[in-house]
Every structure is written in structure tokens, then in C-alpha cells.
């Protein structure tokens, strides 16, 4: 099932700045090959649900390797069964 997800991963208990951890997560997302767009509060990702879920697991595993003991994740996603739709398609529909 293809989804467009909005993902936010927050390493907890690591102090006020999380940018070093976000860089690690961003590198994993980039290496995944999935279409994605980072924004100020997370990342939009499109792909098969199983692939996006595996990506979330890989990101959390990396944070654990870095010593993060607690990770808070939120993911909201949408899917269409009537047609194929990308993030670009959704944005383009606003210009009509």
C-alpha cells in the first residue's frame, strides 16, 4: 500500500539541541531512496507502507546505537485507493 507520511522523530533526554541526531536520521532517510521532503518539524515521505515502516525502525535503531534511551515518534499518513498520487501531485492540485 502506497502512503504519503508525515514523520517526526524526537530523541528524548539528550538536552535542548537535537540537531546532531536529526542529521543522523536525515542521512538514513536520504540513503533509503524514498521520495522525501524535510521540513521544520519533520519529514514527508512517500513510498510503500512496509518500506516507510522499515525506515522508521532503522532511524530509531540508529538513535539507540547513539545512546538515546527514549525516542518519541509520530507518523500520520494518507493513502488513496482510487488513484496514484504523489506529494508533488497534491501540491500541484492547489495551483489549479
N, C-alpha and C positions, 0 to 999 in steps of 0.2 A: 504494500500500500504506500503510494507516494504521499508525502506530507511536506508542508511548509511549517517549520518550527521556529519559535522564538525561545531561545535558551539563555538562561542566566545561571552561572555557577559562581558561588561565593565561598572562598576559603574562610573559615571562621577561626578566631583565636590567634590570628597572625599579626595583629596590630592594625593601625589605621590605613596603611597603604598595602594594596593587593596587586599593584602593577606588575611585579616580578612574576607572580602566579598567573596573572592574566596573559602575560607574554608566553608562558609555557603552554597554556590552554590554546592560545591563538595559533601557535606553531603546530599543535596536534590537529586542530581544525583545518588549517591550511594544507597539511600533509594528507588529509583524508580524501581530497579530491572532490568533496561535495561542494556544491554551489553554496556560498555563504556571504553574508554582509555583516560586518561588525558594526555595532552602534554604541552609543554612550552607556547603555545599561545591559548589554548582552550581545547576542549574535543571532541573526536569522539564518536558518539552514534549510535547504531543500534536498530531499532525497527519499529513498525508501525508509520506512519506519524502522526496519531492522538495522539499517546502516546508521541512521541518526542515533538510535538507542545504543549501538555499539560504540559510537563516537563519544557519547556522554559517559559511558562506562570507562573508556580509555582516558578521558580527561580526569575523571575522579581518581582513577588508579594512579595517574601521574602525580596528582596532588598528594596522595597518600605516600608515594615514593619520596616526595619532597618534605615529608614530615607533618603535613597537615592532618590533624586528627579528626576534624569535623568539616564537612562540606555541605552547604545548603544549595540545592538546585531547584530551579523552577523551569518548567517547559510547557508552553502552550503550543498547540499545533492545529492546523486545519487540513482538511483533505476534501477533494472533490471526486465524486463518483460519476458525474455527468460529463466531465471533460478534463483534459490535462491542462494544468495551469501552473505557471512558474511565478516566482516573485516579480520578475520583470513584467509578466502579463498583468498581474494585479495592479502594479503601478501604472502601466500604460492605460489601463481602463479608466483611470482618473483623469486622463488628458482628453477624453472624448467629450 
